Amino acid sequence: MSEIATATQSPRGFALFRLIAYSAIGIFMFFVPITIGGKSTIPLDHAATAVTTYAYPLAVVFVCLLILYGAIAPFVKGTWKSNLTEKIFSFLRLLGLVLAGMYLAKVGPAALFEPDILPFLFDKLVLSVGLIVPIGALALAFLIGYGLLEFTGVVVQPIMRPVWRTPGWSAIDAVASFVGSYSLALLITDRVFKEGKYTVREAAIIATGFSTVSATFMIIVARTLNLMGSWNLYFWTTLIVTFIVSAIMARLWPIAQMDHPVDRDAPLPAGRNRLQAAVDAGLDQAAAAKSLPAMLRDSFIDGLKMASLILPSIMAVGLLGLLAAKYTPIFDILGYLLYPFTWVAQLSQPMQAAGALASGLAEMFLPAILLQEASLDVRFIAAVVSVSQVLFLSASIPCVLATSIPLTMKDLLIIWYLRTALSIVITAPIAWLAVSLGWLS
């Protein structure tokens, strides 16, 4: 939509046009499922699918260029020396570049080319994230640039602050995750954090509590675990459990101790009700925002930078995690840390379940693969926990580390463990009740 067509309007009228029209485009792109070719999903996902379907070679070249840039940029700029985590991930990104080259050239050990190793990482994760993040960044300009964020923030502030200890506008992050993806939600979080609208603690709560895999990926999990007959129960249970765990984590170490000088919610102006104040906040932002071309350019560049850091990390860290789960007992050992919770939850074969759920640290989809033949209640718990844990090494953890939010690997591992343990304990009674009432099938 051209801004020139509205240039003759009053400043407030122009701001209202921006707030309504541009925000509507953003909402449509992120939140409105449409059916194309028998597939119902959000327009962003359709766009990425169309590129991979009709321009696969170009998509592969584009993604490989992003991987190349992400792998060499830290060494060209010298940022690889900034801290230990950056050093480790800089070399892992180089490994990711090599692995992408090996996969495309079909060179390397046969074990790497099994369907659940390099083909899964490149075709299912890297290609998808590499397209959705830049495309989503363009749509993001409409969603958060012209007042919707500020409007929503004022409206839901009474809920978000007391329950999740975050500003009202963080609700956009939460919804974007469940209908879009963690990468898009983290892109929003990082952008808003850099603008100074989140404190460190708020950004950490959102990045590690709301940035889940998308509802579309949840469908894949449900199909793998043969739970599509109970899709609505699974989806809403996952959403509720995830947000309950996030509310608890906001009050536990290490998140509770992070820097939070002051709550940054804007107070309601005198004589204004909440809706009036929300509209005014949205109009103020819409009036002050950059032109649409400038906003699109800045958002797209941000998306390219984030994708270039994420993609090689997914290849390298994802491969190491998948190989560890498949050929070593490391996740069985890690499972001992979760065993007390699977035992309290009275899961059948609690040790086996604990090891499988621990593998979610490497890749959130692994528990679904490892527990396909488990009992109905265990499959349901695995499906919920794999999403509500939020953090995993093949993708979301590198995404978080690629943002400006000062979270360390140690912080993320502790948060993953606590989230996983809480998710098991909270989901188990729901699973028992659902099975006993015949809601699960």
RANOR-V924604 format. One line per field, one symbol per residue. ss: DSSP state (2 for helix, 1 for strand, 0 for the rest). phi: phi as a letter, one per 30 degrees, with the letter a starting at -180 (. if undefined). psi: psi as a letter, one per 20 degrees, with the letter a starting at -180 (. if undefined). Layout:
ss=???
phi=???
psi=???
//
This chain:
ss=000222000022222222222222222222201111001111222222222222022222222222222222222220222002222222222222222222222000022220000222222222222222222222222222200222222222222222220000022222222220022222222222220000022222222220000022222222220002222222222222222222222000002220000000000000000222222222222222000222222222222222222222222222222222222002222222222222220000022222222222200002222200000222222222222200000002222220000000222222222222222222222222222200000
phi=.ddddcddddedddddddeddddddddddcbcdbcbiiccadeedddddddddcbeeddddedddddddddceddddiddcdaddddddddddddddddddddddhckeeddcdeccdeddddccdddddcdddddddddeddcdbjdedededdcedcddddcibdeddededdeddccadddddddeddddddicbddddddeddcccddddddddddddddchcddbeddddddddddeddddddddccdcddcdeadadcddddddicdddddddddddedddddddeedddddddddddddddddddddddddddddddddbbdedddddedceedddddhddhdddddddddddddadddedddcdcddeddddddddddcddicaddaddeddddddddccdeeddddedddddddddddedddeddddcidcb
psi=ppihhjhirqghhghhggggghhhgggghhiopqppkiporqhghgggggghgilgghggggghhgggghhhghhgijiiihrgghgghghhhgghggggggghilprqhhijqhjdggggghhfggghhghggghhghhhhgiikihggghghgjghggghgjkrrhiihgggghghierhggghggggghghijiqrggghggghihhmrrrhhhhggghghjljhikggggghgggggghgghhghijqqighjrpnhqpjppqpqpjprggghgggggggghhiqrqgghgggggggggggghhhgghhggghggggghghhirjhhgghhhhighhhghilqpmhgggggghhiihgphighhghkhjrrghhgggggghhgihgpqhifhghgghiripmprhgghggggggggghgghhhghgggggghijhp.
//
